[in-house]
Amino acid sequence: MPCQPHHRRQRGGGTKLFRCMESRMRPRVHIKIADNGWILEKCAREISSRCKGITYGLEDDPRAYIQYYMNYSARRQRVSPIELAFFTHSEREEAARQRYFDVASEVDHRVCMSRRYEHELVQAGFGDITTISPGVDLDHFVPKVRIGVVGRTYHTGRKGEALVAAVMDVPGIEWRFTGRGWPGPSVHVPDGDMANFYNDLDYVLVPALYEGGPMCVLEALACGIPVIASDVGWMEDFPHIKFDNGNAASLRLVLEDLVAQRRESRRFVEERNWQGWAASHDELFDRIWHGTRTSVAVTHATYRAAIVIHGSERSAKGGPTSRVANIVATAADMGEDIIQGFGIDSVCEPVSPDIAHIFNSWPLHSAIEQLIGAKRRGIRTVYSPIALNLSAMNFYQQALPQILHEAEHVADAKQGIAEIRALTPPFSADSAEPLIEGVPGHFDALRRGVALADHIICLSEYEKAFLEAVGCRPAALSIVRNGVDAQTMADGDASLFREKFGLDRFILSVGRIEPRKNQAILALALRDLKIPLVCIGHVGHPDYFNQVRKWAGSNFIHIDRIEDRQLLASAYKAAACFILNSWAEGAPLAALEAAAAGTPLILSNMASEREYFGSFADYVHPCDVSGLATLVKAKIDCPEPEAQRAERSAFAVARYDISRHTRDTLNLYARVLRDVDAKPLEMPAESSIVVDATHLAHQLANGQHLTGVTAVEYSVLKAVAETRPDTPVIVWNSVHRAYVPCLIQDVANGSIANVAKSDRLPDGCYSRAVQAQVAIVARPVKARIWRRLGRKLRHMAKNPRTLLPRGLRKRLGIGGAVAVPSPARKRFAVASSLTADSVRPWPELEPGTRLLLLGQPWISNARMLSDLSALVRANGLLLWAHVPDILYVTDRTSFDEATRGRFRENVTRLLGIADTVITISDQAARDIACFTALCGISVKTKRIRLGPNEELVEADPTPPAFAIPSRYILYVSSMNARKRHDFIREVWRDVRGDLAERGGYSDVGLIFVGTAQRGFERYGEDSFKNDLREEGISVLNDISSRELAYLYRNTMFTVYPPRAEGWGMPPVESLYFGKACIVSDIIPSAEEVNSKGLIRLPADDHIEWREAILKLIADESALTKICEEAKKFRSASWRDAVNILFVREG
């Protein structure tokens, strides 16, 4: 595929980025080849066919600005301003050798085929050298393992044709059969051609269930062809690759291992493809054209790069933190300055980087937050997900610890572990079995993160295949092998560790002590070996560490994390072998370090380990206790010679040094900067607004009336349903802790309450990812009663005193040891079932979507607030949160310190994830601005005006079911300290006394309407209500909207005495019903509502309140006049509020 044109971009401050590759910007390039039909013609053709503006041929092209001679022998004289030559190899014949160096001195840049000749030119004093190796067609040259099966089948099936049929789906195998009855095509091979048949095979398979010979074994071995067979016939007399007789799974493992060995050789050339050959030349031509000449593979950065870690890496520093530190330090040694930071915000001051490398997909929400944050700023992104296959997580996090905890006998533990092994096969990209999602939401998060990034870095083909299997579709992907300070490990001195810890020969494991690393199985497997097991690593899981100690023998030694790199290298060097039998890994640093030290390796077969180390390691399933013990015993009994250790060390140092890893990473940054245009993440359309109706839904589900915040929420949503009926709504379900999509119409009909606490959610809320549900049943092992009775009788015959009861023996002073019964034996049955009923934590939401949170479900629900934070961060949402007030912070008199502390913590968390705060008063906006400034939080504010309570507006007024005075004053409010019911009660006593002296007002009463809250529970108690009734006060705790509308419509006037409010809705409701309100003059609604129907009084002036109430009761004309003013009030429209909330920003 031809290289696409790339566009140059200048960023602020004149930062120079990479060049434009369009042919109209770069002059013509011509490749002159030395001869037709030679490999060099193919090399030239591959460049020309894939890159624009490049030609090739046998003749010079004087029109070309850049002339490239392939190879150097094609050059005669200078014909172009810039000339390059390709140097394959130098010659031994003197004249030809001189020609080689003459051309090298005449051209402007030298391209070598291998580093051997690059070094030769450097030693000869030449600079401006680049090594680019030709490629190979990886689609054409594919490894195949040829396996032959010789002979015919019989009606008994003893030849094993069913066994062969069961494994013929193993990829990478070419099957060849002779004779009839086999599950694939067969050929008849004459006796005289059988030798040729064998010599064209890689292996001969003997699948028979039982045999006399067979004869094909002699014939295959005579031709030097290895044989795969179980122990049938005379096989015990000959070398062969073993599998369990008749066991398809065992044979499959053997075949997969043979295929993997063949593929191991292939991986050394996987990066040597023709696309890479052409792209490297394209980069070189551009670099030369723009005047950047370098003699090393890494182009010195003309850009600003940052590596970002996140999540738990701030405190629990693991592999990603170590890798980042190594890359940054190594890049500095190379002269490249890379910024390192925790979170994308930390690397964007004072200037954003040109490229951000996000490390690790865990925690899932945190990784996506970093990617979205970078994309919003227009930063190009590289993402290293380090995607672990957690399909066995339920087994190693739950089932295995349970077995290790409950078992008391080694045999019982091993039996349970074997059950788990049978249920946890290694991952295969070709498997038809569904891939299990270890953590709900894992696959969704991987797909989302990969889709957001410009380029993905995988550590292995295994990781790449795993991402593809879960449905990830990257824009671009490269494999960059992991790296460590390999030379430090190779140079380690074994004596340092031996002297410090007094150890000579020992088995070593390095890694955090936790179930995923699987040290407990390692300890169990080696408990009977007479050699110390040393585990180096931080105890990340104390309970699991106790299990490790329980099952380890006396030879177990734990050493905490070693920071001294020389001492750690010494530990690897001194170890008899290194073991890492973990369940899930990326490309484990500890294994790379051990390999660089030359230490014999025993590794897990669950991830990419075989891909990295090939024949330099042995591999074992994490639950293969006997296999692990056998391998270790072999390492102890037959120690590796030093030459073999040295070979392993050289292999690892050459391939997995941190300098190579860093160089490849930096070069990838350069490619991304060249290939990807920098542009901010596109914001969604105006319609991309979602409403969170959680508070309202739960209020309705609890059967509570809508007051205050939920009344506002209901009124806004009703206006949204009328004006924007397609607006999506979500509700947090407290049972599953998941956000459930709803219809806006569900608000009006009340059905939104159905999803708030429902155990069963709509079908769309369940993920397609498969979950493994693991169950363990431990049953006692029942010994036969006669065997047990026989043992008891023999024991009593030898110890007559045991015939007496234990208590009587003690009283009689009969001594002697009393046998302690051994722990009960158990047999474990492990069952696994697959289910697709994994609840999605939220529906798919587009980054940049505005989330309107109109209620306050977060105010006392930490779980909901945590899930809200995850929803916002993981989806890159713009949270607009309604915070009517922060009185819990500003009003010190109305709330206890514990309540104020909880609110302060929750509102700080909320404001920290909010883009905009929705306020309902100028006073609240000022308070919030001061609070966020003190907390160092940057958040915008948006003010809306409140309309009347829509539930009251819609209500059909109905008289309450309780007896009420014929004339009354109304006070509507929840009953708590801030609402000051006791204050108005004292005022009312004085008013009532004055009215009694005047006479004629005995029918006038005061009605309190509201819910009795904490500290004011007495207002809900009948005895207290009876006492108040004697004072002319009626208390109505639980009335409907229709009853409240009746009370408003028929009251003389209302009172509202709180000293502090976020807004104060009842005075506005009073005006809506044409009733005057005597109100505290310091609350927002009194300050900001322009109506003469409000009588504003100092909150604490008892006398003024008494006089005002008396006047309106006793002076009918004054009451009529002020109520006429109240009727003139025109409230704000909820539709106006909706228009403000839905306005497009920017």
N, C-alpha and C positions, 0 to 999 in steps of 0.2 A: 504494500500500500504506500503510495507516494507520501513523502513528508508534507504536512500541511504548512501553509504560511503562518508566520508568527508576527505579532505586532509589538513594536517597541513602545514603552511607556515611560515618561519621565514623572517621577514623584516629587513631592514638595522638597525643597532644599537642594534640588539639583541632583538627587541620588540617581546614579546611572544604573539602569537595569540592563537586562540582556537585549541583544540585537534583534533587528528585524531580519527574517529569513526569506522574505519574498524575493523572487528573482529580479524584480525591478529595482530592489534596494541593494542586493549583492550582485557584483559583476559576474559574468559568465565564468564557469569552471569547466576545464576540459581535462579528461584523463587520457594520456597517450599510453597505449599498451605495447608491450614488447613483441607480442606474437598473437596470432589467432589460434583458437582451439585449445588454449592452455588454461590452467586454473585461474591465471591472472585475468583473463578475459571475463570469466564468470565473476570475479571479484569486482571488476569495473562495472559490469552490467548490473550487478545487484545495487551498486550505489546510484547509477544513473536512473534505474527504473523506479527507485524509491524516493528520489530527491529531485526537486525542480531545479532547472537551470544548470544541469550537469550533463555533459556529453562525454563520449569516449570513442576511440578509434586508433588506427595504426599510425596516423599522421599527426604532426603538431597542429594546433589551432591558434594562429597568431592573434585571432580576435579575442581569445579568452584572456581575462585579466589574471586568472590563476591557472597555471599549468601543473598538472600532477602526473609524474612519470611512474608507471607501474609495469615493471619495477625500475630500479635506478638505471639499468642497462639501456633503457629506451631513450635516455637523454643524450642529445648531441650538442646543443648550444642553447643559450637563453633566448626564448621567444616571447615571454610574458613578464610583466612587472613582478609578479610573485610566483615562485616555483617551489614545488615540493617533489619529493621522491620517496618511493616505497622500498625499504631495505629489508629483503627477505632474510639473507644471510651473507656473510662474507666468505670469500673463497680462500683456499690454501695455496693455489697457484699464484705466484708472485704478481704477475701482470694483472690478472683478474682482481686480485686483492687490492692492488693500487688503484684500479679503476673504481672500485667500491668506495674508497676513501676520497678519491678525487671528486666524485659526484657529490658526496656528502659535504665537501667544502664549497661546492658551487651553488647549491640550492639554499632557499631561505628557511626551509623547515624539513625535518627528517621524520618519516613515519616508519617505525619498526614493526616487524611481524611478531616479535617476542621480546621479552625483557632481557634475554641473554644478549641480544645484539644492541639493545638500547644501552646496556652497561658498557658494551665494547666501544660504542661511539662516545659515550661520556668519558671513558678512560682515555680516548684519543683526543679529548679536548673540545668536543662538539657540544653545543647547547641546542635549544629549541627542538626538542625531541618528544614525540608522542608515540606510545605503543598502542596499536590497534590490531587485534587479531581477527583474521577472517572467521566467518561463521559456518554453520552447518544447518541443513534443512531438517529440523527436528520433527517435522510431520512425516518426512520420508524415512529417516533413519530412526526406527523404533525398535527397542529391544523385544525379542521374543524368546521364550524358553521352549525348546522343542523336546517334548516328552513322548517316548514311544512305549506302546503296550504290545507285547508279542504273544502270539498264540491264538487259539480259538476258545470260545466259551462252551459250557455244558449246561444241560437242562437243570442241574442242581444249583446253579448260580455260584458255585464255589470259586470261580475265577475272579469274582469281585466286580462284575460289570455294573452292578447297582452302585457300588462304592464309587466307581469312576464317574458314573452319571451324576452323582451328587456333588462332584467337585469340578465338573467341566465348565462351571460359570466363573471360575477364578480367572480374572483378566490377565493378559500377558502371556498366555500359554498356547502353543500350537500343538495340537494332539495328532499323533500318527499311530494307526492301528494296523496290525496284520491279522488275518483270520476273520471269521464271522462272529456276529453276536454282540459286538461292542456298540456303545451308544453313539459312535461317530463313524464317518466314512472310513472304510478300510481298504487296503490294497494287498494284492497277492505278490509277495516278493520271492522270487526263485532262490533256492538255496545258495546258488553261486553269487547272488547279489546281496545276501544278508550282511556281509561285512560293510558294504557301502551304506546299507540302511542304518546300521548301528553308528557308523562314523559321521553320519549326518544328524545325529541326535545329541542333545545335551545330557539327557538322563533316560534311563529305562525304568519304568514303573512296574512293580509286581503287586497287583491289588488283591491277589488270591486270598481266600479265607483259610485255606490249607493247601499244602503242596507236598509233592515228593521232592522236587528240585527247587525251582524249575530250571530247565536247561538254558533259558535265555540269560540267566545270571552269569553263567560261565562265558557265554558268547559276548555279552556286553563288557564284562571286565577284561576279557581278552583284547578287546578293542580300546580299552582305557576309558570306557563310558561308565560314570557312576550309576549306582542302582538305588532306587527308592523301594523299600519293602518293609513289611512287618516281619516278625520273627517266625516265619513259616519254613517248612522243609529244611534245607541245609544253610539257610541264611546266617545262622549263628557262626558258621565257619568263614564267612566272607564279610569284608567291609561293606556297609550300606547305610543309607540315610533312613533312620527308623521312624515309623509311625505306629500307633496302636492298632492292632489287628481289627479290621472291620469297622474302624471308627472314622467316619467321614470328617468330623471336626478336627481330629488329630492330623489326618492327611491334608486337610485344607491348610492348616497352620504350616506344615512342611512346604507345601507348594507356594504359599504366599511368601514364605521366607526366601525361597529360591528366586522368585520373581523380584523380591526386594533387593536381593544381592546383585542381580543383573542391573536393576535400575540404579543401584548405588554408583556404578561406574558412569552412568549417563549424567548424573547430576553435576559432574565436573565440567560438562560442556553445555549445560542448559542455558547459561548466559551468553554462550558463543553462538548467536544466531545471526542471520543475515540482516535482520532489522536493526540489531545493535551495531553491526558493522557499518551499515549505511548511516545511521543516526550519529555515530561517533565521528565519521568523516564530515557530516553536515555541520556538526558543532565546531569541528576544527577549522573548516573553511571560514565560518563566520567569525571565529575568534581571531584568526589571522587577518581577515578583512578589517576588523575593527581595532586592530593593533594590539590585541592582548596576546602576548607570546609567553608561554610558560613551558618549563621542562618537566613539570610534574603533572600527574593525572588530575589533580584538583585545581580548578580555576579559583584564584584568590577572589573572595567574595566582594562583589560590588553591590551588595544588598544587605539588608538587616534581617537576621534570622533569629527566631526564638523557639526554645523547647519548653513546653508547658506540661507540668504534672498537676495533679488535682486530687480531690477526694481524700481518702485515708492516707495518702502518701505524705501528708503534712506531718503526721505523728508516727504511723507505722511504716517506716521507710523500708520498702522492699526492693525487688528486682528492678522495677522501672526507675526508681530513684537512683539506684546504683548505675544503671545503664546511662541515664542522663548525665550524671556526674562524670562518668568515664568519657562520654562523647565530648562534653564541653571542655574537659581538661585536654583531651587529645587534639581537639580542633585548635585549641590555643597553642599547643606545641607546633601545629602546622601553620600558625600565623592567622588563624581564622577566629573571630570573636563572635561567639554565640551567646545570646541572652538566655538565662535560665530563670524560670519563675513558677510560682504556685498560682494557677488560675490565669486566664487570658488577660484579665484586667491588670495584673502585676507587670506584664511585659509591654503594655501599651502606653506607658508614661515615660518620658514626655512625648515620644513619637512612636506610633504603631510600627511593628515590624512588617517587612514585605512578605514574609512567610512564617507561619506558625506550625510547629510540629507538636501535635497533641499525642501524649503518651498514655496508653492503657485505656481499655474500654470499661474499666471498673473503678469506681462505682458507675453503674450504667447511666444514671441521670446526669451525673457530674460530667462525664465525658461528652455527652451530647451538648450540654450547656457550654462547654469550652468551644466546641466546633461552631455552634451557632453564634457565640460571641465574636469569634474570629471572622466568620462570614459576614456578619452585620457590618463589620468595620472594613470590609473589602480586602481582607487579608487572605492570601492564598494559604491553603491548608494541606498539610501532610498528616496522616493519621496512622499511628501504630496501635492497632486494637489489642495486640497480644491476646488474641481470642482463644480462650481455653475451652476445651470440650468438657462440659460439666455434666455429661449425660449420666455418669455414675455417681453423682453427688449424693442422692438419697441413700445410696448404698454405703458410701464411706463416711457420710456425716451422721447417719441415723442407724442403719442396720448393723454395720460393723462395730461401732462403739457399743451398741446394745449387746451384741454377742460377747464382746470382750469383757463387758461389765458383768453379765449374768453367768458366764461360764466359769467353772472352778477347776475343771480338768483340761489339760492341754489337748487331749483327744477330742473333747467336746468342742473346744474353740476351733480346732482345725476342721472339724466336720462342718460347723456353721460357716467358716471362711470358704470352704470348698463350695458350699451352696451359692455363695455370692459370686465366686469366680465363674461358675457356670452361667450366671445371669448377666455378666459384664464382659462381653467380647470387645476386642479393640475396634475402633472406628474404621470403617472402610467406605471410601467415597462411592464404590461400586455396589454397595449393599442395597438390597431392596427393602430392608427393614427401616421403619420410620426413625428419624433422629430424635433422640429424647432431649428435651429442654430441662436442664438441671434446675434452673432458677426461672420462675415465671417472669416473662418480659425480656429474657436474655436475647432471644433471637430477634425480637422486634427492635430492641436497642441496637444490636449489631447492624441490622439492615438500615436503620435510620442513620447511624453514625457513618457508615460506609457511604451512603448516598450523599451525605453532606460534604464529604472530603473531596479535595481535588485529586489526591493521590494516596493510595494505601500502601503501607509497608508491611509485608508479612515476613515472619522469621523463617518460614519453611513452606514447602509444598503442602505439607500436612495442614498448616493453618489456612493456606489458600483454598484447599479442597473443602475444609470445614466451613469456611465463609460461604463458598459456593453452595454447599449442601443446605445451609440455613436460608438461602435465598438472597444473599448479598450480591449486588451488581455494581462493582466499583467503576468509576470513570476511568481510572488507570491504576495499575497495581505492579509493584516490584517486590522481589524477594531480596532482602538484605540479611545475610546470615549474621547471627549474634556474635558478639566479640567480647573478649576479656583481656586483661593485661597478661597475655599468654607468656611473654618472655619472663615476666616476674615469676610466674608459676614454674616455668621450665628451669629457672635458675635457683629454685628453692634448695635449702640445705636441710636435709632430714634430721640432722643432729639437734637443731634448735628446738623442735617440738619434743623430741625424745628426752632431752635433758630437762626441759621445763616441766613436763608432766610425768616423767619417769616411765615412759612407755616404749616398748621396742616394736614388736609385731602386733598389729591391731587392724580391725576392720573399721572403715571410716564412712560416716554419712554426714552431710552438711546441709542444713536447711532449717527453716522455722519449724518448731515442734507443733504440728497440727494434723488433723485427720487427712488432709489432701496429700501431705508428704509421706504418710503411711509408715511412720517409724515403729508403730506398735507391732505390725506384722513382721517387720524386719527383726525386732527384738525377739518375738516368738520363734521365728525360724532359726535364730542363731543361739538360743538360750543354752543349748547343750554343747556347743562348740567350745573348746578350750582356748579361746582367744578373745581378747577384749573387743567389745563393740563400742566405739566412740561416736557419739552424736554431738555435733557442734551446731548450735543454733539457739535463738531466743525462744523461750517457752511462750508461744502465742495462745495456747489453749491448755490451761492448768489441769482441767479434768482429763483431757486426752493424755497429758504427760503422766498422770497417775496410772493410766492404763498401760502406757509404755513401761513404766517401772514394774507394774504388776506382772507382766508377761516376760520381762527380760530376766535373764539369768544373773548370777552374781558377777558376771563379766561386763555388765553395762556401766558405761561412764558417760555422764553428760557434762559438756563444757558450753558455757554461754557464748554468744556471738563473738567472733574474733575479728577485731578491726585491723590489727597489724597484718599487712599483706604478706610480709616475709614469713611471719609465724604461720599464717594460713598455708602458704606455699610449702612450708616445712612439713605441715601435717599431711598434705597430699603426698609429698615425696616419701614420708615415712610409712604410710599406710600400705598394708598388704593388698588391699583393693578398696575401691570406692563404690558405694551402693546408693542408688537413688531410685527406689521402687515406687515412685509417687503415682497418683491417679491422673493428674492433669498438669501439663507443663506447656510453656511456650517453647523456649529453647534454653534450658536451665543453665544459669551461669555456673553453678557449682560443678556440673558435669563437664562444662568447657574448661574450667580451671583444673579439675582433676586430670582431664585428658592432656592438657598442656604440660602438667607435671609428669605425665607418663604413667600415671597410676592405672592399674587394671580396672576396668569398668564393668559393673553389673547394673543395668538400667531397665526402666519400665518399657514395656512394649505398647504403651497406650497412646503415645503421641509421636513427636518428630525425632525421637532419639536415634532410631535406626537410620534415618535420613542423614543425620549429622555424623554418626560415627561408624556406620557400616560394620565391617569385620573387626574393628578395633574395640568392640564391646560385646558383652553377652546381654541377652534381653530376657525378661521374665514378666509374667503377669503380676500385678500388685498383690493378688491373693494366692499366688502359687508358692505356698510355704515350703513344700518339699523341694520344688525346683530351685528355689532360692538357696536353701540349705545345701543342696547338692553342688550348685555352682560355687558357693563360698568354700566348701570343703575342698573342691578341686583346686581352687586358687591357693589354699593353704598347703595342701599336700604337694602340689607341683608349682612352686612359685615361678612367675614369669622371668625369663632371663633379662638382663639389663638391656640387651640389644632390642628386645621387643618393646620394652618401656620407652626406649629412646626413639624408636620408630613412631610410636603413638604420639609422643611429645612433638616430634618434628611435624607430623601430620596436622596436629591441632594448632601449633604456632603458625604454620604456613596459611591456614585457612580461617582461623578464628581469633586472630589478634584484633584488639580494639582499634588499631590504626587502620586496618582494612575496613572494618565496619564503619568507622568514622568517615573515611575517604568515600566509601560508597554512598553514605548518607548525604554528605555534602554535595557530591555530584548529582544526586537525585534532587536536592533543593534547586540546583542550577537548572535542571531539566524542567522542573515544575514552573519555575519563574519564566522560563522561555516559552513553555507551551500553554500556560494558563493565563488568561486575561484577569487582571484584578478588578473586581466589581463587587459592590456591596450586595448582600442578600436582598433580593427583591421583596418589597413589602407586599402583603396580600391586598386584595381589593377591599373596598369599603365594607362589603358584605361579610368579610371574614371577622365577624364578631360573635363571640359565644358568651352566653349568660350563665353564671353559676347560681342556681336557685336552691342551694343546699339548706340554708337557714329556714327558708319558707317551707320547704318540703318536710323537714323534720318537725317544725312547729305544727304543721297540719297533721303529720303522722302521730304526734303526741296529743292531738285533740285540744290544742291550746288556741286561744283567741289571738288575733293579729293586732299587736300594739307596737308602737315605737318603730324599731328598725324593720321588723317583719311587715308592718303596715306599709312602710315606705317601699319595701321590696315588692310586695304584692301590687301596689299601685303602679310602680314603674313597669313591671312585667305585663300588667294588663294593657298599658299604653303601648308597649312593644308589640303585643299580640295584635293590636288594632292597626298599627302603622307599619310594622315589619313582621308579618306573620311567618316568614321563612327563617327567622332567627333561631339558630340551634340553642338548646338549653342542656346543661349537664347538672347532675345531682350526685353528691358524694354518698355512696351506700356504706353505712357504718358496719355492716356485717362482713362484707368482702373487702372493705377499704378500697373501693374502686369507683371511678366516675362513670355514671350511666347516662347515655344520651336520652333526651326527652324532647317532646314537642312543646312549643310555646303555648299551644292550646291546652296542654295538660295543667297549666297554671289555673286557668279560668274554671275548668271543670273539677279541679281538686285531685285529679288522679296522679298528680306529681308526688303526692304523699306515698303512693304505693311502692315507689322504688327506693325510698329513703332507708328502709330497714328490711327489705325483702331478702329472703335467703336465695331465691331463684331469680336470676336476672334475664333480660331479653337475650335472645340467641346471639345477637351481634356483639355482646360483651365478652364472649369467650374466644380465646385464642385458638388458632389452628395448631399451635405447637403441642407436641405430645409430652405428657408428664408421666413419670414413673412413680407409682404409689407402691411403697414397699411395706410388707407386713411380715413380722417374725413371730412364730409360735415356738416357745420353749417347752418341750414335754419331758417329764422325768423318764429316765431309762429304767424299765422294770426288769429286775433280775428274777429268774425263776425261783419260785418260793421254796422248792426242795433244795436248791443249791444254797440259798440263804439259810434255810433251817439247818442244813448239814454243817455249814460253817459255824453256826451258833452252838450246835451240840458239841462240836469238837472243841470250841473255845471253852465251854462250860466244863468239859471233861478235864481240861488242863487247869482250869481256874474255878474250883468248886465254890469259892466264896461269892462268885458273881451270881449264884442262884438266889442269894438273898437280895431283897430290895436295897437300893443304894443308901436310902436314909437309915435303914436298920444296920447296914454294914458300918456306917459312920458312928452310930450310937454305940455299937459293940466294939468299936475300936479296931475293926478288921482293916488292916492297911493294904498296901499293894497298889500298883498302878491300875487305873481304870481306863480301858480303851476309849479314846475319843472317836466318835463316828466320823468317817470321811465325808466331805461335802457331797451333796446329792449330784448325781450325774444327770446331764441334760442332753437332749437332742434337739437341734434347731431346724425348723422348717422355714425357709425363706421363700416368699412369694412376691412376685412383681406383676402389677397390672398397669396397662397403659391407658391413659385417658386424655381426651382432648379438651376437657372442661377446665382449662386454665383461664381464670378471669383476667381479662386485660385491665391494667390499672387505669386506663383512660382510652377514649376513642382517638383515632388519628386526627391530629390538629396541625395545621400548617404553621411553621415558624413565623412569628410576627403577628399572629392572630391576637386580637384584643379580647381579654377575658374580663368580663364585668362581674365583679363580686359585690352584690348589692346588700347582702345580709352580713351578719357577724358570727358565723358558725365557729370561727377561729378563737373567739374571745375566751372560751374555757375548755376547748377540745384540742389538746396537743397532738393527738393522732391525726385529726383532720388537717391541722395546720402543717404537719410534716408532709402529708400527702399532697396538700395544695402546693407546698414549696417544690416538691418533686415534679408535679404536673407542670408548673410554670417553667422551671429550669430545664427540664428534659425536652420540652417542646418549644422552647424559645418564645413563650407567650409574653404579651404585654399586659400585665395585670393592672386593672383599674379597680381599686378596692374602696368600698364605701366605709369611711371611718367618720361617723357623725360627731364624735368628740373623743377627747382623751382625758375625761374627768377623773378616771382612775389614777392618772398621773398628777393632774393639776389640783384636784380637790382632796386635800389631806384629811378633812374632817369627816367625810361621809363613808370612808372605807377603811378596813383594817389593813395593816402593813402586808400581811400575807396575800390578800386579794390584790392590793395595789402592785405587789411584786410580780404576781403571775401575769397580770394584765400588761405591765411594762415589758416583761420578757416576750409575751406573745405579740404585742403590737410592734415591738422592735423587729421581730422576725418577719412579720407581715410587711412592714415598710421596707425591709431589706430586699424583698423580692418584687416590690411594686414598682411599676413605671409611673403611675399616677394615682393620687389619692382623691377620691370623690368626697367633697365636703358639702354641708348643707347650710353653713353659716360662715360669715366673715370671721367671727370670733374663733370658731374651731379651726379655720384655716391659719389664723395667726398662731394659735397654740401648737398646731402640728408643725408649722414652719420652725418655731423655736425649738421644739423637741427634736426634730430631725437634724437641725443644725448642731445641737449638743451631741447627738449620737453619731455625727459624721455621715449621715445618710442623705443621698441625693435623690429627691423624688419630686415630681410635678404635682400641682393641685388643680382640680377642676371643680368649680362651684355650680351646684344646681339649686333651683328653687323648688320647694315642695308644694304640691297641690293638696287637696283634701284627701282624707283617707277614703280610698275607693270602696272599701268594704262598707263603710258607713253611708257613702253616697248611694250605693246600690240597695241598701237595706230598706225594707218596708217597715216603718216604725211600728213597734208592738209594745204595749204596756208590760212592764216587768211582772213576773209571777209573784213578786213580793209586794207587801203593802208599803206605799211611799206616801209622804206628806202631800197635801193638796197643792201647797206652794213650797218650793224648795230652791236651794242654791246647790250647784253641782261642782264637785271637785273630782276630775278624772285623772287618775295616776296610779302607778304601782305604789305599793306601800313600803317605803324604806326610809332610812335616815335622811337621804338627800331630798326627799319630796316634802318633808316637814309637815306631816299630818298633825303632829302634836302641837306645832305652832298655831295652825289654823284652828285646832280644837280649843286652845286657850282663848284665841280671839273670839271664837263663836260663843264661849261661855259669857264673855262680857256683853256681846251683842244680844244674846238671848235675855240677859238680865235687864238690859235697857228696854228691850221689846216688851218684857213682862210689865215693866212700870208704865209703859205707854198704853198697853192693852190692845186687844184686837189682832194680835199676831201669833196666837198660839198654834195656828196651823202651818206656820213657816218652819221648815226644817233644813238641815244640811245633809247632803248625800255624798258619801265617799264611794267611788267606783274604782275597783282595781284589785290586783292580786297581792296578797300579803307575802312579802319576801323575807329573806333571812334577817332575823333580829326583830321583825315586826309580825311574827306569826300570830301574836295576840289579836291582830285585826281580822284573823280568820276564825277565831274561836267564838263559839256562841255566847259564852258567859260574858266575854268582853263586849261583844256586840250588844248584848242586853244592857250593859252598863251605859254604853254610848247612846242607846235608844232613849234612856232616861234623860240624857243631855240634849235630845232633839237631833241626834246624828244617826242616820241609817248607813250601814255598810253593806255594799253589794259586791261580793267577790267574783262571782262567776255569772256574767250576763252575756247575752248574745249581741251581735252588732245591731240587730233590729231593736232590741231593748235599749241599747245605748243611744241609738238614733232617736228613739222616743224621748229619752231623758233630756237629750240636748234640745230637742224641738220644744219641750214644754217647761224647761227650767226658766226661772226668773233671770238669772245670769250665772256666770261661772267664776270660780277663783282658781288661781294657780300660783302658789307661794314658793316653789323651789328657789334655792339660792344659786344653784348651778345647773346648767343644762347644755346639751349639745345643740338643741334647737328649741324644743318645747312645742310639741304638736297640738295639745289640747286647746291652747288659746286660739290657734288658727282654726281648729274644728269648731270652736264656739262661734267665731266670726262667720264661718261658713253657714251655720244654722241661724245667723242673725241675732246672736246673743252676745251681750257685752261680757268682758272678762276683766277681772281685777287681777293683775299679774305683777310678779317681781320685775322691777325695772332693769335688772342686770342680765336677764337671760336673753339669748339671741333673738328669739321670735319677738320679744318685746322691743328690742332695739332696732330690728331690721324690718318689721312689718309696719307699713304706713297705714294706720287706721285709728280713727278717733273712737272706735269701739273698744279700745284697750285702755284701761285705767292703770297706769304704770306707777307703782309705789315702791319705796325702799323695802328691800326684802325683810329687814328685821324691825321695822317701825310698827310696833303692835298697835299704837294709837291710831295711826293713819289707816291701817287695815280695818280696825273696828269702825271708824267713822265712815269710811267708804262703803262698807257693807251695810251699815245702818241706813245711810242716805238712800241707797238703791232699793232697800226694802221698804222704807217709810215714805219715800218721795216717788210716787208713781210716775209723775211727769218727767222727773230726772231719768228714771229707768227707761221710760218710753223714748226719750230723746237720744240717749246713748245707744239704745238698741237699734234705733233708726240709722245711726252712724255705722253700727256693726253690719247692718244689712247692705250698706254701700260697698262693703269689702268685696274685692274680686281676687280670688286666689290664683296663684300661678297654675299653669297647665302642666300635667304630667307629660304631655306630648312635647312641651318645650324642654323638659328635662331629658327626654329620650333623644331629641335632636342634638342636645349638647353631648350626651354620652356616645352617640353614634357618629359624631362629626369626624371627618378624615383629618388626621394630624399631618402637619408638614406640607 
